[in-house]
Every structure is written in structure tokens, then in C-alpha cells.
Amino acid sequence: MDAGTVASTLALAEQHGCSRLKAKCIEFIAGGSQENLDAMLATEGYKHLVASSPSVLAELLKAAHGKKRSRSPDDEYSLGPQI
């Protein structure tokens, strides 16, 4: 799994009820670097995930928020474009 395939894999895991694979995908995304996150956000798989499984985005945000709280204040982590 890598930044280019994780969103597609997550969408498939959600659609087919593969809870362990889904959890691993969420862990991979939430625990990764901002660079990997940016690469994932630019994929067609992410667009498909947003369209097919928007509820998964809430789970991603919760997981990322938990990781952010455990990081130092200097670390930046977001699931979308900077505003």
C-alpha cells in the first residue's frame, strides 16, 4: 500500500465490509507524512472515495485528529487544502 493506492483500497474495503483492511488504510493515512497525504489527496482514488463513501472521511478526520494531538505542536497535518 502506498499514497497512490490507499484511497482506492479504502473505498473497496468500505464497500466490501473488510473492516481490518479499512482500519489499516485509515491508520496508514492518519499516521503518514503530510507529503504522502498530499499525494493521496491528488489521486482519482481519493475522488472516488469522497463520492462513494463520504462517511469514511469522518473516520479519517477522527483518526488524524487523534494522531495530531499526539504529535508536537510544530507538526502540521490536514486532510484537505490549506485555507
Buried (B, 14 or more C-beta within 10 A) or exposed (E): EEBBBBBBBBBBBBEEEBEEBBBBBBEBBBBBEEEBBEBBBEBEBBBBBBEEBEEBBEBBBEBBEEBBEEEEEEEEBBBEEEE
